[in-house]
Amino acid sequence: MASPDSVFVNATIHTLDTTRPRASALAVRDGRLIAVGDVDDVRRAAGRDARVVDLGGRTVVPGFVESHCHFLYYGLTLDQVDARTPPNTSITDIQARVKEFARRLPPGTWIQGWGYDDTLVADMRHLTRQDLDPVAPDHPVYLRHISGHLGYANSAALQIAGLGRHAKSESGGHVVLDRAGDPTGEVHERPAQELITRHIPKVAYDDLREAARRATDVFARVGVTSFHDAGVGFSAGVDDFHAYQDAVASGDVPLRATLFPHYVLADRLTFHSGFGNDYLRVGPLKHIADGSIQGHTAALCDAYADRPGQTGLHVMNHGQLVDSYRAAHARGFQLATHGNGDAAIDSILEAYETVLREKPRADHRFRIEHCQMATEAQLDRMQRLGVMASFFAVHTYYWGDRHQRLFLGPGRAQRIDPLASALGRQIHFALHSDCPVTPVNPLMSVWSAVNRITREGKVLGPEQRILVRDALRAFTIDAAYLAFEDRDKGTLVPGKLGDFVVLDRDPLAVEPETIRDIQVLRTVVGGRDVFEADAAAR
């Protein structure tokens, strides 16, 4: 039996629809909006038995679409060693956490962790096997860098992986060796990381389901109603898809998930982009062209400021990109490619243009993920090709100071995440957190896009700041557009899904510097609460 209509009244509603930008009430029936406007019109549209919710004059915006994250993997990290800074300040702190895991787990059990940042710990260096061996001599240990593009193994893990003296690097990856030719324990990029991670036991199915539940709680609290998991298959291969199916069907994940299959699974997939329903659907096929700026593995045209002669890594070279794109494009997949450095972005655009020239598709919506160092010329080319971007704009806060001091130097750092330049060209773009690389928090990302303030309080590239409304669009309607979901999501108009967020203050009315302090009071998906602040406090 259909549930009664839900009517939400007494609110300042920003619909983000240009034809009717403001309203004071809305109604939802069977998961979709049936009316948006003033309270009298909305009440007339709703049934007599409608549930009426008074929002107390609060502000409503469309549900946030987190356009690039690693939802399932994030849930798994919540049960691993926390190697981030903060809470840690030194390698000694991290050693203590690893030692505690070793005390609790049976000998021989793998210990995994997430979040190490060599440029934030007091030691200002990468981890080595010599750091990890004394605190877990009877356990293989593998910790991941905050970027996700580097990893650190102890001697037990290296031995299991067969990485000894003069170990060879895989194409697109790098095994770091000391002066004697022995592995230090540090590995760069997926081809090298997998020399170790393929020996870690497969994640149990029940653990995947529990990871999804844990991640849901966090995402719902910050107003995320839809998310794009950018690289499904990374945790447990095709079992990731099965876990999502069961988690959504059971109600454990009441949010809307768009899954980006990892390109290495392409030959094993029997579906393509667009397959699914309102709660679970397949998005673009995810490729990886380079690494991360903070890991010195993003592919740059010019060398890193703090490492003369080093320009990073191409995880997939141009020929590999073209071959993979060509096959996926022919099968009907949308394409999304991780590209941070300007050299990688060049390679992506060249390959995109090649496959589109060979097999044109009018509305392809090919994407570049992160797109941090896009130049003005590259943005011109993106505009011409119809290529879109999901920008990692919160990078300006978390790493902006170090981009200036260490990685890029003051000139290049000023224009990372060139939002204003993209907006001026009418390029469709979204914003994202890349969680767990940074905490998922759409309002923090909006704040970063509007202010471009670093951790140390400096403004990084003020000419690339955008207006609050444009930043909100990048987390709602424009994010939905990037995944062919704009007919159902992103604005509050009749016929679209009843997904919205209730805020304690109006982001379009407060001082821009205070946007990140706005609190989410209620997150609603299909007219149903998936988070309510008062209920969570009880």
MIBA-64702 format. One record per residue (C-alpha): residue number from 1; residue in three letters; chain; x, y, z. Coordinates in steps of 0.2 Angstrom, whole numbers, plus 5000, padded with zeros to 4 digits. Each point is the difference from the previous one (the first is absolute). Layout:
<rs>
NUM / ALA / A / X / Y / Z;
...
</rs>
This chain:
<rs>
1 / MET / A / 5000 / 5000 / 5000;
2 / ALA / A / 5007 / 5017 / 4996;
3 / SER / A / 5005 / 5011 / 5014;
4 / PRO / A / 4991 / 5016 / 5004;
5 / ASP / A / 5007 / 5016 / 4992;
6 / SER / A / 5013 / 5010 / 5010;
7 / VAL / A / 4998 / 5019 / 5000;
8 / PHE / A / 5015 / 5011 / 5007;
9 / VAL / A / 4995 / 5018 / 5004;
10 / ASN / A / 5007 / 5016 / 5008;
11 / ALA / A / 5017 / 5000 / 4991;
12 / THR / A / 5011 / 5010 / 4989;
13 / ILE / A / 5002 / 4989 / 4985;
14 / HIS / A / 5013 / 5003 / 4987;
15 / THR / A / 4995 / 4989 / 4986;
16 / LEU / A / 5015 / 5004 / 4989;
17 / ASP / A / 4987 / 5000 / 4986;
18 / THR / A / 5002 / 5016 / 4990;
19 / THR / A / 4981 / 5001 / 4996;
20 / ARG / A / 4995 / 5000 / 5018;
21 / PRO / A / 5015 / 5002 / 5011;
22 / ARG / A / 4991 / 5002 / 5017;
23 / ALA / A / 4986 / 4991 / 5009;
24 / SER / A / 4993 / 4998 / 5017;
25 / ALA / A / 4993 / 4982 / 5000;
26 / LEU / A / 5001 / 4984 / 4990;
27 / ALA / A / 4991 / 4983 / 5000;
28 / VAL / A / 5006 / 4983 / 4996;
29 / ARG / A / 4990 / 4985 / 4994;
30 / ASP / A / 5007 / 4983 / 4997;
31 / GLY / A / 5018 / 5007 / 5001;
32 / ARG / A / 4998 / 5014 / 4987;
33 / LEU / A / 4995 / 5018 / 5002;
34 / ILE / A / 4982 / 5004 / 4995;
35 / ALA / A / 5000 / 5018 / 5005;
36 / VAL / A / 5012 / 5014 / 5004;
37 / GLY / A / 4994 / 5018 / 5003;
38 / ASP / A / 4991 / 5009 / 5014;
39 / VAL / A / 4991 / 4991 / 5014;
40 / ASP / A / 4982 / 5001 / 4993;
41 / ASP / A / 5004 / 4993 / 4983;
42 / VAL / A / 5011 / 4986 / 5007;
43 / ARG / A / 4986 / 4995 / 5013;
44 / ARG / A / 4987 / 5000 / 4986;
45 / ALA / A / 5011 / 4988 / 4990;
46 / ALA / A / 5003 / 4988 / 5014;
47 / GLY / A / 4987 / 4987 / 5006;
48 / ARG / A / 4989 / 5002 / 5016;
49 / ASP / A / 5010 / 4988 / 5010;
50 / ALA / A / 5017 / 5009 / 4996;
51 / ARG / A / 5013 / 5000 / 5013;
52 / VAL / A / 5004 / 5019 / 5004;
53 / VAL / A / 5017 / 5004 / 5006;
54 / ASP / A / 5004 / 5018 / 5006;
55 / LEU / A / 5018 / 5004 / 4996;
56 / GLY / A / 5000 / 5015 / 5012;
57 / GLY / A / 5006 / 5013 / 4987;
58 / ARG / A / 5016 / 4990 / 4996;
59 / THR / A / 5008 / 5000 / 4983;
60 / VAL / A / 4998 / 4986 / 4988;
61 / VAL / A / 5011 / 4996 / 4985;
62 / PRO / A / 5000 / 4985 / 4988;
63 / GLY / A / 5009 / 4985 / 5006;
64 / PHE / A / 5019 / 5000 / 4998;
65 / VAL / A / 5007 / 4989 / 4987;
66 / GLU / A / 5018 / 4995 / 5005;
67 / SER / A / 5007 / 4998 / 4982;
68 / HIS / A / 5016 / 4990 / 5004;
69 / CYS / A / 5003 / 4990 / 5016;
70 / HIS / A / 5005 / 4982 / 5005;
71 / PHE / A / 4985 / 4997 / 5011;
72 / LEU / A / 5002 / 4981 / 5002;
73 / TYR / A / 5019 / 5001 / 5003;
74 / TYR / A / 4997 / 5015 / 5012;
75 / GLY / A / 4989 / 4988 / 5011;
76 / LEU / A / 5014 / 4987 / 5000;
77 / THR / A / 5013 / 5013 / 5006;
78 / LEU / A / 4990 / 5004 / 5015;
79 / ASP / A / 5005 / 4983 / 5007;
80 / GLN / A / 5019 / 5002 / 4996;
81 / VAL / A / 5015 / 5009 / 5008;
82 / ASP / A / 4996 / 5018 / 4999;
83 / ALA / A / 5017 / 5007 / 4993;
84 / ARG / A / 4994 / 5018 / 4997;
85 / THR / A / 5007 / 5016 / 5006;
86 / PRO / A / 4991 / 5005 / 5011;
87 / PRO / A / 4997 / 4991 / 5011;
88 / ASN / A / 5018 / 4994 / 4998;
89 / THR / A / 5014 / 5012 / 5001;
90 / SER / A / 5015 / 4989 / 4997;
91 / ILE / A / 5006 / 4983 / 4994;
92 / THR / A / 5001 / 4994 / 5019;
93 / ASP / A / 4981 / 5003 / 5001;
94 / ILE / A / 4997 / 4989 / 4985;
95 / GLN / A / 5011 / 4987 / 5007;
96 / ALA / A / 4990 / 4999 / 5016;
97 / ARG / A / 4984 / 4998 / 4990;
98 / VAL / A / 5007 / 4986 / 4990;
99 / LYS / A / 5007 / 4992 / 5015;
100 / GLU / A / 4983 / 5000 / 5008;
101 / PHE / A / 4993 / 4991 / 4985;
102 / ALA / A / 5014 / 4987 / 5001;
103 / ARG / A / 4996 / 4997 / 5018;
104 / ARG / A / 4981 / 4997 / 4996;
105 / LEU / A / 5002 / 4990 / 4984;
106 / PRO / A / 5007 / 4982 / 4998;
107 / PRO / A / 5017 / 4998 / 4993;
108 / GLY / A / 5001 / 4999 / 4982;
109 / THR / A / 4984 / 5011 / 4998;
110 / TRP / A / 5002 / 5015 / 4988;
111 / ILE / A / 4999 / 5017 / 5008;
112 / GLN / A / 4994 / 5014 / 4988;
113 / GLY / A / 4999 / 5019 / 5003;
114 / TRP / A / 4996 / 5016 / 4991;
115 / GLY / A / 5004 / 5018 / 4999;
116 / TYR / A / 5019 / 5002 / 5003;
117 / ASP / A / 5006 / 5017 / 4994;
118 / ASP / A / 5019 / 5002 / 4999;
119 / THR / A / 4999 / 5019 / 4999;
120 / LEU / A / 4989 / 5003 / 5016;
121 / VAL / A / 5009 / 4988 / 5013;
122 / ALA / A / 5014 / 5008 / 5010;
123 / ASP / A / 5013 / 4988 / 4992;
124 / MET / A / 4996 / 5007 / 4982;
125 / ARG / A / 5004 / 4984 / 4991;
126 / HIS / A / 4992 / 4984 / 4994;
127 / LEU / A / 4998 / 4984 / 5010;
128 / THR / A / 5013 / 4986 / 4998;
129 / ARG / A / 4999 / 4981 / 5004;
130 / GLN / A / 5013 / 5004 / 5014;
131 / ASP / A / 4986 / 5011 / 5008;
132 / LEU / A / 4987 / 4986 / 4999;
133 / ASP / A / 5010 / 4985 / 5004;
134 / PRO / A / 5003 / 5002 / 5018;
135 / VAL / A / 4982 / 5004 / 5005;
136 / ALA / A / 4993 / 4985 / 4990;
137 / PRO / A / 5013 / 4987 / 4997;
138 / ASP / A / 4988 / 4986 / 4999;
139 / HIS / A / 4987 / 5008 / 4988;
140 / PRO / A / 5001 / 5006 / 4982;
141 / VAL / A / 4996 / 5019 / 5000;
142 / TYR / A / 4994 / 5011 / 4986;
143 / LEU / A / 4996 / 5018 / 5003;
144 / ARG / A / 4993 / 5012 / 4986;
145 / HIS / A / 5005 / 5018 / 4998;
146 / ILE / A / 4986 / 5013 / 5001;
147 / SER / A / 5000 / 5002 / 4981;
148 / GLY / A / 4997 / 4982 / 4998;
149 / HIS / A / 5014 / 5000 / 4987;
150 / LEU / A / 5014 / 4994 / 5011;
151 / GLY / A / 5001 / 4986 / 5013;
152 / TYR / A / 5012 / 4994 / 5013;
153 / ALA / A / 5004 / 4981 / 5004;
154 / ASN / A / 5010 / 4992 / 5014;
155 / SER / A / 5013 / 4986 / 4997;
156 / ALA / A / 4987 / 4986 / 5003;
157 / ALA / A / 4989 / 5008 / 4986;
158 / LEU / A / 5014 / 5002 / 4988;
159 / GLN / A / 5006 / 4982 / 5003;
160 / ILE / A / 4982 / 4993 / 4996;
161 / ALA / A / 5000 / 5011 / 4984;
162 / GLY / A / 5017 / 4993 / 4995;
163 / LEU / A / 5007 / 5018 / 4999;
164 / GLY / A / 5019 / 4998 / 5005;
165 / ARG / A / 5016 / 5008 / 4994;
166 / HIS / A / 4999 / 5009 / 4983;
167 / ALA / A / 4981 / 4997 / 4999;
168 / LYS / A / 4994 / 5006 / 4984;
169 / SER / A / 4986 / 5013 / 4998;
170 / GLU / A / 4985 / 4997 / 4989;
171 / SER / A / 4995 / 5012 / 4986;
172 / GLY / A / 4991 / 5015 / 5007;
173 / GLY / A / 5006 / 4996 / 5018;
174 / HIS / A / 5016 / 5001 / 5010;
175 / VAL / A / 5008 / 4990 / 5014;
176 / VAL / A / 5012 / 5011 / 5009;
177 / LEU / A / 5017 / 4992 / 5004;
178 / ASP / A / 5013 / 5006 / 5012;
179 / ARG / A / 5019 / 5003 / 4995;
180 / ALA / A / 5003 / 4981 / 5002;
181 / GLY / A / 4986 / 4996 / 4988;
182 / ASP / A / 4988 / 4993 / 5014;
183 / PRO / A / 4982 / 5006 / 5001;
184 / THR / A / 4997 / 5013 / 5012;
185 / GLY / A / 4981 / 4995 / 5002;
186 / GLU / A / 4994 / 5015 / 4990;
187 / VAL / A / 4990 / 4996 / 4984;
188 / HIS / A / 4993 / 5013 / 4988;
189 / GLU / A / 4984 / 4998 / 4990;
190 / ARG / A / 4988 / 4985 / 4997;
191 / PRO / A / 5011 / 4989 / 4989;
192 / ALA / A / 5014 / 5000 / 5014;
193 / GLN / A / 4987 / 5000 / 5014;
194 / GLU / A / 4992 / 4984 / 4993;
195 / LEU / A / 5016 / 4990 / 5001;
196 / ILE / A / 4996 / 5001 / 5019;
197 / THR / A / 4981 / 5002 / 5001;
198 / ARG / A / 4996 / 4985 / 4990;
199 / HIS / A / 5007 / 4990 / 5014;
200 / ILE / A / 4988 / 5007 / 5013;
201 / PRO / A / 4985 / 4989 / 5003;
202 / LYS / A / 4984 / 5005 / 4991;
203 / VAL / A / 4988 / 5010 / 5010;
204 / ALA / A / 4986 / 4990 / 5007;
205 / TYR / A / 4983 / 5003 / 4993;
206 / ASP / A / 4993 / 5004 / 5017;
207 / ASP / A / 5014 / 5013 / 5003;
208 / LEU / A / 4995 / 5008 / 4983;
209 / ARG / A / 4982 / 5002 / 5006;
210 / GLU / A / 5005 / 5007 / 5017;
211 / ALA / A / 5012 / 5012 / 4991;
212 / ALA / A / 4985 / 5006 / 4990;
213 / ARG / A / 4990 / 5003 / 5016;
214 / ARG / A / 5014 / 5009 / 5009;
215 / ALA / A / 5003 / 5012 / 4985;
216 / THR / A / 4981 / 5003 / 4998;
217 / ASP / A / 4999 / 5007 / 5017;
218 / VAL / A / 5014 / 5013 / 4997;
219 / PHE / A / 4994 / 5005 / 4983;
220 / ALA / A / 4982 / 5003 / 5005;
221 / ARG / A / 5006 / 5011 / 5015;
222 / VAL / A / 5007 / 5012 / 4988;
223 / GLY / A / 4986 / 5001 / 4987;
224 / VAL / A / 5005 / 4988 / 4987;
225 / THR / A / 4985 / 4992 / 4992;
226 / SER / A / 5009 / 4993 / 4984;
227 / PHE / A / 5018 / 4995 / 4998;
228 / HIS / A / 5012 / 4994 / 4986;
229 / ASP / A / 5011 / 4986 / 5006;
230 / ALA / A / 5015 / 5003 / 4988;
231 / GLY / A / 5008 / 4984 / 4997;
232 / VAL / A / 4989 / 4985 / 5006;
233 / GLY / A / 5009 / 4984 / 5000;
234 / PHE / A / 5015 / 5007 / 5009;
235 / SER / A / 4996 / 4992 / 5017;
236 / ALA / A / 4994 / 4983 / 4995;
237 / GLY / A / 4998 / 4999 / 4981;
238 / VAL / A / 4982 / 4996 / 4994;
239 / ASP / A / 4995 / 4996 / 5017;
240 / ASP / A / 4999 / 5019 / 5003;
241 / PHE / A / 4985 / 5000 / 4988;
242 / HIS / A / 4991 / 4986 / 5009;
243 / ALA / A / 5003 / 5008 / 5017;
244 / TYR / A / 4992 / 5016 / 4993;
245 / GLN / A / 4985 / 4991 / 4993;
246 / ASP / A / 4997 / 4991 / 5017;
247 / ALA / A / 5003 / 5016 / 5010;
248 / VAL / A / 4989 / 5011 / 4990;
249 / ALA / A / 4986 / 4986 / 4999;
250 / SER / A / 5000 / 4998 / 5019;
251 / GLY / A / 5000 / 5018 / 5004;
252 / ASP / A / 5017 / 5000 / 5008;
253 / VAL / A / 5005 / 5014 / 4987;
254 / PRO / A / 4984 / 5011 / 4998;
255 / LEU / A / 5011 / 5012 / 4989;
256 / ARG / A / 5001 / 5000 / 4981;
257 / ALA / A / 5016 / 4992 / 4993;
258 / THR / A / 5007 / 5002 / 4983;
259 / LEU / A / 5014 / 4987 / 4998;
260 / PHE / A / 5016 / 5003 / 4989;
261 / PRO / A / 5007 / 4983 / 4995;
262 / HIS / A / 5019 / 4999 / 5001;
263 / TYR / A / 5006 / 4998 / 4982;
264 / VAL / A / 5010 / 4984 / 5004;
265 / LEU / A / 4982 / 4992 / 5003;
266 / ALA / A / 4994 / 5006 / 4983;
267 / ASP / A / 5001 / 4982 / 4991;
268 / ARG / A / 4990 / 4992 / 5015;
269 / LEU / A / 4986 / 5012 / 4999;
270 / THR / A / 4983 / 4996 / 4991;
271 / PHE / A / 4993 / 5018 / 5002;
272 / HIS / A / 5005 / 5017 / 4995;
273 / SER / A / 4997 / 5018 / 5006;
274 / GLY / A / 4982 / 5004 / 5004;
275 / PHE / A / 4995 / 4983 / 5006;
276 / GLY / A / 4990 / 5000 / 5016;
277 / ASN / A / 4986 / 5009 / 5009;
278 / ASP / A / 4998 / 5016 / 5011;
279 / TYR / A / 5010 / 4993 / 5015;
280 / LEU / A / 5014 / 4990 / 4991;
281 / ARG / A / 5006 / 5003 / 4983;
282 / VAL / A / 5016 / 4998 / 4989;
283 / GLY / A / 5010 / 5015 / 4996;
284 / PRO / A / 5015 / 5003 / 4989;
285 / LEU / A / 5015 / 4988 / 4999;
286 / LYS / A / 5014 / 5006 / 5011;
287 / HIS / A / 5018 / 5002 / 4993;
288 / ILE / A / 5015 / 5007 / 5009;
289 / ALA / A / 5013 / 5010 / 4990;
290 / ASP / A / 5012 / 5006 / 5014;
291 / GLY / A / 5002 / 5001 / 5018;
292 / SER / A / 4999 / 5014 / 5013;
293 / ILE / A / 5009 / 5017 / 5002;
294 / GLN / A / 5003 / 4997 / 5018;
295 / GLY / A / 5007 / 4983 / 4997;
296 / HIS / A / 5012 / 5007 / 4986;
297 / THR / A / 4992 / 4988 / 4988;
298 / ALA / A / 4988 / 5011 / 4990;
299 / ALA / A / 5007 / 5002 / 4982;
300 / LEU / A / 5006 / 5018 / 4998;
301 / CYS / A / 5006 / 5009 / 4984;
302 / ASP / A / 5014 / 5008 / 5011;
303 / ALA / A / 5009 / 4993 / 5015;
304 / TYR / A / 4994 / 5001 / 5018;
305 / ALA / A / 5007 / 5015 / 5008;
306 / ASP / A / 5007 / 4990 / 5015;
307 / ARG / A / 5007 / 4986 / 4989;
308 / PRO / A / 5009 / 5007 / 4984;
309 / GLY / A / 5000 / 4988 / 4986;
310 / GLN / A / 4985 / 4990 / 5006;
311 / THR / A / 4983 / 5002 / 4991;
312 / GLY / A / 4990 / 4986 / 5007;
313 / LEU / A / 4992 / 4984 / 4993;
314 / HIS / A / 4989 / 4996 / 4985;
315 / VAL / A / 4990 / 4985 / 5008;
316 / MET / A / 4993 / 4996 / 4983;
317 / ASN / A / 5009 / 5007 / 4985;
318 / HIS / A / 4991 / 5008 / 4985;
319 / GLY / A / 4999 / 4983 / 4990;
320 / GLN / A / 4993 / 4991 / 5015;
321 / LEU / A / 4987 / 5014 / 5002;
322 / VAL / A / 4995 / 5000 / 4982;
323 / ASP / A / 4998 / 4981 / 4999;
324 / SER / A / 4990 / 4999 / 5016;
325 / TYR / A / 4989 / 5015 / 4996;
326 / ARG / A / 4997 / 4993 / 4982;
327 / ALA / A / 4993 / 4983 / 5007;
328 / ALA / A / 4990 / 5008 / 5014;
329 / HIS / A / 4993 / 5014 / 4989;
330 / ALA / A / 4994 / 4987 / 4987;
331 / ARG / A / 4991 / 4990 / 5014;
332 / GLY / A / 4990 / 5016 / 5005;
333 / PHE / A / 5010 / 5005 / 5015;
334 / GLN / A / 5002 / 5018 / 5006;
335 / LEU / A / 5018 / 5003 / 5004;
336 / ALA / A / 5008 / 5008 / 5015;
337 / THR / A / 5018 / 5002 / 5003;
338 / HIS / A / 5010 / 5005 / 5015;
339 / GLY / A / 5012 / 5014 / 4994;
340 / ASN / A / 5009 / 5012 / 5012;
341 / GLY / A / 5015 / 5006 / 4991;
342 / ASP / A / 5000 / 5011 / 4984;
343 / ALA / A / 5010 / 4986 / 4991;
344 / ALA / A / 4987 / 4987 / 5004;
345 / ILE / A / 4986 / 5012 / 4995;
346 / ASP / A / 5008 / 5002 / 4983;
347 / SER / A / 5001 / 4981 / 4998;
348 / ILE / A / 4982 / 4998 / 5005;
349 / LEU / A / 4994 / 5013 / 4988;
350 / GLU / A / 5010 / 4994 / 4986;
351 / ALA / A / 4993 / 4982 / 5003;
352 / TYR / A / 4982 / 5006 / 5002;
353 / GLU / A / 5001 / 5010 / 4984;
354 / THR / A / 5007 / 4985 / 4991;
355 / VAL / A / 4986 / 4988 / 5004;
356 / LEU / A / 4986 / 5014 / 4997;
357 / ARG / A / 5007 / 5003 / 4983;
358 / GLU / A / 5000 / 4982 / 4996;
359 / LYS / A / 4982 / 4997 / 5008;
360 / PRO / A / 4991 / 5016 / 5003;
361 / ARG / A / 4987 / 5001 / 5014;
362 / ALA / A / 4991 / 5017 / 5001;
363 / ASP / A / 4996 / 4999 / 5019;
364 / HIS / A / 5015 / 4990 / 5007;
365 / ARG / A / 5003 / 5010 / 5016;
366 / PHE / A / 5018 / 4993 / 5002;
367 / ARG / A / 5008 / 5006 / 5016;
368 / ILE / A / 5017 / 5004 / 5007;
369 / GLU / A / 5000 / 4996 / 5019;
370 / HIS / A / 5009 / 5013 / 5011;
371 / CYS / A / 5007 / 5010 / 4985;
372 / GLN / A / 5010 / 5010 / 5012;
373 / MET / A / 5014 / 5007 / 4989;
374 / ALA / A / 4989 / 5004 / 4984;
375 / THR / A / 5008 / 5014 / 4990;
376 / GLU / A / 4990 / 5013 / 4991;
377 / ALA / A / 5004 / 4991 / 4983;
378 / GLN / A / 4994 / 4984 / 5007;
379 / LEU / A / 4984 / 5008 / 5006;
380 / ASP / A / 4998 / 5007 / 4982;
381 / ARG / A / 5002 / 4982 / 4994;
382 / MET / A / 4988 / 4993 / 5013;
383 / GLN / A / 4987 / 5013 / 4994;
384 / ARG / A / 5002 / 4995 / 4982;
385 / LEU / A / 4999 / 4981 / 5003;
386 / GLY / A / 4986 / 5001 / 5013;
387 / VAL / A / 5010 / 4993 / 5014;
388 / MET / A / 4995 / 5004 / 5018;
389 / ALA / A / 5009 / 5000 / 5016;
390 / SER / A / 4998 / 4995 / 5018;
391 / PHE / A / 5011 / 5011 / 5009;
392 / PHE / A / 5009 / 4996 / 5017;
393 / ALA / A / 4998 / 5018 / 5006;
394 / VAL / A / 5002 / 4997 / 5018;
395 / HIS / A / 5018 / 4996 / 4996;
396 / THR / A / 5003 / 5019 / 5001;
397 / TYR / A / 4997 / 4999 / 5019;
398 / TYR / A / 5008 / 4983 / 5005;
399 / TRP / A / 5016 / 5001 / 4989;
400 / GLY / A / 5000 / 5018 / 4993;
401 / ASP / A / 5014 / 5006 / 5011;
402 / ARG / A / 5011 / 4985 / 4996;
403 / HIS / A / 4996 / 5002 / 4981;
404 / GLN / A / 5008 / 5017 / 5001;
405 / ARG / A / 5015 / 4996 / 5012;
406 / LEU / A / 5004 / 4982 / 4994;
407 / PHE / A / 4992 / 4992 / 4985;
408 / LEU / A / 4995 / 5013 / 4987;
409 / GLY / A / 5008 / 5017 / 5005;
410 / PRO / A / 4990 / 5016 / 5002;
411 / GLY / A / 4996 / 5002 / 4981;
412 / ARG / A / 4992 / 4984 / 4996;
413 / ALA / A / 4992 / 4997 / 5017;
414 / GLN / A / 4989 / 5016 / 4998;
415 / ARG / A / 4990 / 4993 / 4987;
416 / ILE / A / 4996 / 4982 / 5005;
417 / ASP / A / 4982 / 4996 / 4998;
418 / PRO / A / 4996 / 5014 / 4988;
419 / LEU / A / 4982 / 5001 / 5003;
420 / ALA / A / 4997 / 5018 / 4994;
421 / SER / A / 5009 / 4996 / 4984;
422 / ALA / A / 4989 / 4985 / 4997;
423 / LEU / A / 4984 / 5010 / 5004;
424 / GLY / A / 5005 / 5013 / 4988;
425 / ARG / A / 5000 / 4987 / 4986;
426 / GLN / A / 4984 / 4993 / 5006;
427 / ILE / A / 5008 / 4983 / 5003;
428 / HIS / A / 4989 / 4989 / 5011;
429 / PHE / A / 5009 / 4996 / 5016;
430 / ALA / A / 4997 / 4993 / 5017;
431 / LEU / A / 5009 / 5000 / 5016;
432 / HIS / A / 5005 / 4985 / 5011;
433 / SER / A / 5010 / 4995 / 5016;
434 / ASP / A / 5008 / 4984 / 4993;
435 / CYS / A / 4996 / 4992 / 5018;
436 / PRO / A / 5009 / 4993 / 5008;
437 / VAL / A / 5014 / 5011 / 4993;
438 / THR / A / 4991 / 5014 / 5009;
439 / PRO / A / 4985 / 5000 / 5011;
440 / VAL / A / 4984 / 4999 / 4991;
441 / ASN / A / 4991 / 5017 / 5003;
442 / PRO / A / 4992 / 5009 / 4986;
443 / LEU / A / 4998 / 5017 / 5009;
444 / MET / A / 5019 / 4999 / 5003;
445 / SER / A / 5003 / 4998 / 4982;
446 / VAL / A / 4988 / 5014 / 4995;
447 / TRP / A / 5009 / 5011 / 5013;
448 / SER / A / 5017 / 4996 / 4992;
449 / ALA / A / 4993 / 5004 / 4982;
450 / VAL / A / 4994 / 5016 / 5006;
451 / ASN / A / 5014 / 5006 / 5011;
452 / ARG / A / 5016 / 4990 / 4995;
453 / ILE / A / 5007 / 5002 / 5017;
454 / THR / A / 5014 / 4988 / 5005;
455 / ARG / A / 5003 / 4992 / 5017;
456 / GLU / A / 5012 / 5015 / 5004;
457 / GLY / A / 4987 / 5013 / 4996;
458 / LYS / A / 5007 / 5006 / 4983;
459 / VAL / A / 4989 / 5002 / 4985;
460 / LEU / A / 5006 / 4989 / 4986;
461 / GLY / A / 4997 / 5007 / 4982;
462 / PRO / A / 4986 / 5012 / 5004;
463 / GLU / A / 4995 / 5002 / 4982;
464 / GLN / A / 4994 / 4982 / 4999;
465 / ARG / A / 4987 / 5002 / 5014;
466 / ILE / A / 4982 / 4998 / 4995;
467 / LEU / A / 4983 / 5006 / 5007;
468 / VAL / A / 4991 / 4990 / 5013;
469 / ARG / A / 4985 / 4996 / 4989;
470 / ASP / A / 5012 / 4993 / 4987;
471 / ALA / A / 5009 / 4989 / 5013;
472 / LEU / A / 4983 / 4993 / 5006;
473 / ARG / A / 4996 / 4996 / 4982;
474 / ALA / A / 5016 / 4991 / 4999;
475 / PHE / A / 4995 / 4988 / 5014;
476 / THR / A / 4982 / 4998 / 4994;
477 / ILE / A / 4993 / 5003 / 4982;
478 / ASP / A / 5017 / 5001 / 4991;
479 / ALA / A / 5007 / 4984 / 5010;
480 / ALA / A / 4984 / 4991 / 4994;
481 / TYR / A / 5003 / 5006 / 4982;
482 / LEU / A / 5017 / 4992 / 5000;
483 / ALA / A / 4992 / 4983 / 5003;
484 / PHE / A / 4985 / 5002 / 4988;
485 / GLU / A / 4989 / 5002 / 5016;
486 / ASP / A / 4994 / 5018 / 4998;
487 / ARG / A / 4983 / 4995 / 4995;
488 / ASP / A / 4997 / 4992 / 5017;
489 / LYS / A / 5011 / 5010 / 5012;
490 / GLY / A / 5008 / 5016 / 5004;
491 / THR / A / 4986 / 5013 / 5000;
492 / LEU / A / 4984 / 5000 / 5010;
493 / VAL / A / 4986 / 4999 / 4987;
494 / PRO / A / 4985 / 4989 / 4998;
495 / GLY / A / 5004 / 4983 / 4992;
496 / LYS / A / 5017 / 4999 / 5007;
497 / LEU / A / 5005 / 4989 / 5015;
498 / GLY / A / 4996 / 5007 / 5017;
499 / ASP / A / 5018 / 5001 / 5006;
500 / PHE / A / 5005 / 5016 / 5010;
501 / VAL / A / 5009 / 5006 / 5015;
502 / VAL / A / 4995 / 5012 / 5014;
503 / LEU / A / 5013 / 5012 / 5006;
504 / ASP / A / 5000 / 5010 / 5016;
505 / ARG / A / 5006 / 5016 / 4990;
506 / ASP / A / 4998 / 5006 / 4982;
507 / PRO / A / 5016 / 4998 / 4990;
508 / LEU / A / 4995 / 5014 / 4988;
509 / ALA / A / 4997 / 5012 / 5015;
510 / VAL / A / 5014 / 4997 / 5012;
511 / GLU / A / 5018 / 5007 / 4998;
512 / PRO / A / 5010 / 4989 / 4988;
513 / GLU / A / 5013 / 4997 / 5013;
514 / THR / A / 4987 / 4991 / 5012;
515 / ILE / A / 4993 / 4988 / 4987;
516 / ARG / A / 5010 / 4985 / 5007;
517 / ASP / A / 4992 / 5003 / 5017;
518 / ILE / A / 4982 / 4997 / 4994;
519 / GLN / A / 4992 / 4985 / 5007;
520 / VAL / A / 4990 / 4986 / 4992;
521 / LEU / A / 4984 / 4998 / 5010;
522 / ARG / A / 4991 / 4987 / 4989;
523 / THR / A / 5004 / 4990 / 4984;
524 / VAL / A / 4985 / 4994 / 4990;
525 / VAL / A / 5001 / 4987 / 4986;
526 / GLY / A / 4984 / 4996 / 4991;
527 / GLY / A / 4990 / 5010 / 5013;
528 / ARG / A / 5007 / 4989 / 5014;
529 / ASP / A / 5012 / 5005 / 5014;
530 / VAL / A / 5017 / 4992 / 4999;
531 / PHE / A / 5007 / 5011 / 5013;
532 / GLU / A / 4992 / 5012 / 5012;
533 / ALA / A / 5012 / 5010 / 5012;
534 / ASP / A / 4987 / 5000 / 5015;
535 / ALA / A / 4998 / 4981 / 4998;
536 / ALA / A / 5019 / 4997 / 4999;
537 / ALA / A / 5002 / 5010 / 5016;
538 / ARG / A / 4988 / 4990 / 5010;
</rs>
